[in-house]
Amino acid sequence: VLQEQWLLTIIRCHKSKFKIAATSLCYYLSCSLLQSTMSAPSLAKKPRTSTPGKNDDDGIPVPETTTLDYVNLTSHTDSFGVDPIPVSWGHPDPLVRGPIICTVRHSSQRNAIGAHSGSYCIYTGLAVAAGKLNPDYVPNDLKLTRPVFQIGPHKSWSDPKKVASIDPFGHLTTEVYGAYLDKGFDIRPTIAVTKAHIDLPETREAVAAGRLIPDGKILMPNGQSIVSKAAIEPVWYLPEIARRFGCTETMLRQSIFRMTNGMYPELITRPDIKIFLPPIGGLTIYIWGDPDTIPDEDIELTCRVHDECNGSDVFGSDICTCRPYLTHAIEECIKTAQRGGCGIVIYFRKEGRSLGEVTKYLVYNTRKRQEGGDSAENYFSCTEQVAGVQDTRFQALMPDPLHFLGVTKIHNFISMSDMKYNAIVSTGIEIVNRVEIPKELVPADAQVEITAKVFHGYNAGKAYQDIDEKELKKTVGREYAY
């Protein structure tokens, strides 16, 4: 009540000198409300809607369609009409676990904060504003969108310590939640599973050089490779996300609310909702070979976990090793699949170490303009100087897609990152071999990056044993005529 009174006060005095004070007190009261309700006993709720009829015994409530003629700024736990579909995260039975409902049609029964499509949800709003999309649109039939190959279920799906940042049933919407769809619920998949042909110039070059040999099954004579792939939107189970980052759920909610400038007030007002669809990029899994072999520890598995780098991955910038390391991993995945194993590349949308491309380019300018030039010695400090932190990827959530696939053993890990290695093995996945990028694939201007990373502890292998403090100090990148 106090929170709502203060919201009204803010509206009344929005042009007065009291605006800042009122806003601050509102935030304080909201955080206090969150702290108290996180541990407070739940009040009696409005009973879940039911309509007499033949479907009463199926355990699925009747959907309540929302039609509002006003803008609702937020919702509150235990308010009249608030009746979210229960979610038992980690339960192996998808019907007991419950569907993730985060569409706009069922605001009273919605059990997730946020919106589908990550950051692209803003474009959905633009489409509605432009009159191109009916806000009440619901897909007519999702049956044709079902996966073209099977993933899971795996034992890891019922362990929140292994899967808490994606919905393991997100690709099985029509299969396991068909009864909800038939009853009128608007439930959207958060994972799409399909197949494709991948055409890379580096793969064609490997064929021409004789490093890869087309077999007509994994690799075509024209250099195209056949992949199975899955696109995944993030779905966070907040209690486990907080545990992994070593903070309380209250602190996690308050921090996200604060650093998004109050974008998601339900993080504060709805502690009963434990699911969050964050406005961030997702990931894509590419698989060469038979996906059914992935859980078999006796069958060779090659894997790279790659973080997005638009400048290198797409446009070939030579300031980093991203694209050459990625294409080398794809080549190794193809070879593994041709030997009867399986190759996996997991591509995360974590541009610029999750700091963003603008920040990354600002760091580039700082590196090139600093006294002494772009030196390997100051490689990491430049990022911290611009962003206040060296890296916000952290990797605490990174192993989840591996567990989603049922991975328990990686024979060849195509990465030099100790952060990624440690994050994976700490969740129980064995890594046998760590494969560094061949020295001949490191671009000229990327010598700064590779030298700094190896000197500061990246797994170097035999190829980079000559990097010492002397090499660190003398390695300088290309000068730009700024």
Disulfide bonds with the S-S distance in Angstrom:
none
